[in-house]
Amino acid sequence: MRFLSRLAKDLKKYRVYYMLALPAIIYYFIFSYKPMYGAIIAFKDFKPMKGIWGSPWVGLEHFQTLFHSAFFWDILLNTLKISLYSILFGFPAPIILALLLNEVRHTFVKRTVQSLTYIPHFISLVVICGLIKAFSGSDGLINDLIAWFGGERVSMLLWPEYFRTLYVSSGIWQEVGWGSIIYIAALAAIDVEQYEAARIDGAGRFKQLLHITLPGIKTTIIIMLILRLGHVMGVGYEKIILLYNPNTYSTADVISTYVYRKGVLEFNYSFSAAVGIFNSVIDFTILILANRLAKRWNETSLW
């Protein structure tokens, strides 16, 4: 009763803010929370004709099928490797770009570079994958450069050892400009008087970077890293399906593509739901741990 009383007072006091937030709350309730009801099919042998409640319970059978699958460890390791490589090389890239742009004093050059780096984000994934295939083919731009330096031409997408490099590097190219926006905004919020005081004290550009710029955006970096770690298992299937082939399954096949084949192509919806729950549990656990570590070491966290 005490909670309801406080909630009623809060709703009355901040009714304007709650009304502004109402469309977003409705959106997430319909498209994010309501579909959670369907996750129950992970514990059933779901038959579309019988519906969710009419389908028989099978307990943890689909989870056991996943864990005992001959492909499980391969697709799990591939997922983790691609995701961790994306974090290791892809997460710092927008920060570095934002720091470099922050040092550019010529406005026209700065805006031109920003615009050029934003463009790939708006290109369709199908077009992006078409460009990757064209550039990495035996007669593509990348092989032209390799041949120019005396190397041998190789059709990269036919060799499993090149797949992760192409996937991660193309992802950085596509998203580095868009990802830098939030860091550029964080840099703009740093008080310029700090730089002026540092220059009076004799600090050069590098020391200003270490002692003013990076501490100024540290909170933003930590928050973005925590959010990124919460999607470690979330390697999307669209780009991989457009790029991979049976020759590269050993390094390219991830959980999401495996689920696509089992769930969509073989109509095994219950199994797909079980894998989805497995991924969500892993991501949620990593998110909690990352948030706690960030709070303990830097007193910065999501909650």
N, C-alpha and C positions, 0 to 999 in steps of 0.2 A: 504493500500500500504506500509505503514511504517513497519507493521508486516511482510509482505511478503519479504520486503527488508532485514530485520534483519534475517529472517529465512533462506534466500538464503545465506547470509554471514556466518551464523552459520553452515549451511550444508557444505559449501565450506571449512570452517576452520577446522571443526571436522569430515570430511567425512570418515576418517578411523574408528572412534568410531561408527558413524552411520551405517557403513557397518557391523561392528561386531554385532551391535544390531539388524540388519535387520531380521535375521532368527527368533529371539524371537518376534519381532513386527509382522511378518507375521503369526507366530503360534497363537499369541493371537488374531489377527484380524480374522483368520479363525475359530478358535475353541471357542473364548470367545465373540467377538463383533458381528460377523456375525449372530450367532444363536439368538441374541437379537431380530432380525426381527420377529422370530417366536412367541415372547411373545404377539404379537398382537392377537393371538387366544384366549387370556384370555377375550377379549371383544367380541368374536364371538361364535356362536354355530358351532364349527369346524366340518366339515364333510370331511373326507379324499378324497372322490370322487369329491368334489367340489373345494378342495384346500383352501388356506388361504383367498384369495380375493373373491372367489366364495361363501364362507360360510356367512350366514346372521349375521349382527351385533346384539348383545344382550345387549350392554352397560355393566352395573355393575351387571348383573344378577348373575354371578358365584360368585362374591364377597359376594353378599347378601345371596346366598345359603350357603356359608361357614359360615358367621357370624350368620345365623339363624339355623345352624345345631345343633341338640341336643348334638352332640359330641364336638362342637367347644371349649367350655371352658375347658373340660376335657383334650383334646389333647394339648391345648395351655399350660395349667398348667403343664402337664406331660413333655412337651418339655422344658419349662423354668426350672422346677425342676431338670431334668436330666442334662441340660446344666450348670446350676449354681452349682450343686454339682460337676460336672466335673471340673469347674473352681476353685471352693473353695478347693477341695482336689487334683485335678490333676495338676493344674498349679504350685503350690509350689513344688510338688514332684521332678521334674527334677532339680530345683534350689537346693533343699536340697541335692540330690544325688551328684550334681556337687561340692557343698561346702564340702561334706564329702570326696569325692575323692581327692579334692584339698589338704586335710589335710593328705592324705596317702603318706608316703615317700617311701614305698617299691614299686618299679616300677612293679615287677611281680604281686604283689597282686592288684595293681591299674589297670593294663591292663586286668587281669583276670576278675575282677569285671565289668569293662567296657564292655568286650566282652559278658559276661553272661547276662548283662542287655540289650545289643543291640539285642540279638537273637530273643526275642518275636516279635520285630517289623517286622521281615522278615517272620514270620509264617503266613500262609494263615488264613484269618478270619474264614473260615469254620472249620479249624483245631482248632483255638482258641475257637470257640463256642463249638466244640466237647469236648475240655478239660474242659471248664466251666461246661458243662452238666455232665461230668464224675466226676469232683471234687465235685460238689454241690448236686449230687444224694444222696439218702438215705444211700447208701453204699460207698459214695465217701470219698476222703481224708479229706474234711472239716468236714464232719459228724463224721469221725473217731476221729478227734481232739476234737470235741464237746463231743462225747461219752466218750473220755478219761478223760475229765474234769468233767464228771458226767451229762452232758446235754442229751437231747433227740434228737434222729435222726429225721431229717425232710427233705423232698425233696424240696429244696429251690425254684426251678424254678416253682413249682406249687402254691407258695404262693406270692401274689402281694407285700407284705411288704418287701420281700427280693430282688425283681428284681432290684431296683435302686442301692442298695448296690453292688450286683454282677456286674451290668453293669459298674458302676464307678470304682470299685476296679480292675476289670479285665482290664479296659482301662488304668489305671495307670500302672499295671504290664506290659502291652504290650508296652507302649510308654515312660515309664520313662527314660530308658537308651538312647533311640534315642533323646528324647527331651533335655537331659542333654548335648548333644554335643555342642550346641551353647553357653551354659553357661560355659562349660569347656574352649572353645576357648576364651570367654571374660575374664575368669580368667587368662588365659595365657598371656593376653595383659597387665596385671597390672605390673607396674614397681617394680621389687623385691627390689630396693633400699628403697622403702617406708617401706617394712617390716623390713629391716635392721635398718632403722632409728627408727622405732617404738620399736624394741627390745632394742636398746640402751637407749631409753627413759623409758624402763621398762614395756612396754605394753605386756600383755600376749596374748595367742592365741585368746581368746574370744574378747578382745578389738581390736586386729588386724582385726578380722572378722567384728566387728561393724563399725570401723572407716576407714578401707582400702578396705577390700574385697567387702562388700556389696555396698559401694559408687562406687567402681570400675565397678561393673556390673549393677548399677542402671538403666542406660540408656537402656541396653539390656532388662532388666526385664520389663521396662515400654513399650517399643516397642512391645515386645512379648505379653504383656497383652492386649494392644490396638488391636493387630491383632486377639487375641483370642476372645475378646469381639465382634469383627465384625462377629463372627459365632455363636452367641447365639442361633439363631433359626435353626442352621444347624446340628441338631442331625440326623445322618445317619440312614437310614432304614435297611441296610443290616444286621447289627449285631442284631438289635431288632427282625427282622423277623425270624432270625435263633434261637432266644432264647425264644420269647414270645409264649403264647398260650392263648386260651380264658379265662383261670383262672386268668391271669395276665394283661388282657387288661386295667383294672382300673388304673394301674400305669405304664404300659409299652407302651400303645398306644400313639404315638406322631404324630405330623403333617405329617412327612415324610411317616410313615406307612399308615396313613389315605389316603394320596395322592396316595400311591402305590395301595391301594385297589380300590380307586375311579378312578384313572387315567389309570392304567395299566390293572387291572383285569376287570374293567367295561368300558374301552375304552372312558372315559370322559376326553379327553386331554385338553379341554378348562378349565375345573375346576382345573386340575392340574397346568396349567399355571397361573391361577388366584392365587392359593395358593403360587406358587413360587414367584410371584410378591409381595404378601403380606409379605412373609418371607424376601425377599430382602430389602423391604422398612424398615422393623423393624431393620434388621442388619445394614443397611446403617445409620439409625438414631442413633443407639447405637454407631457405629464407630465414627461418627462425634462428638457426645457428649463426648465420652471417649478421643478422640484426643484433644478436646478443654480443658477438665479438666486437662489432663496431661500437656498441654502447659501452662496453667495458674498456676498450682501448682509446676511443676518441670522444666518448660521451655524445656521439651522434647516432641516431637510429630513427627508424620509421615510426616507432611508438615507444 
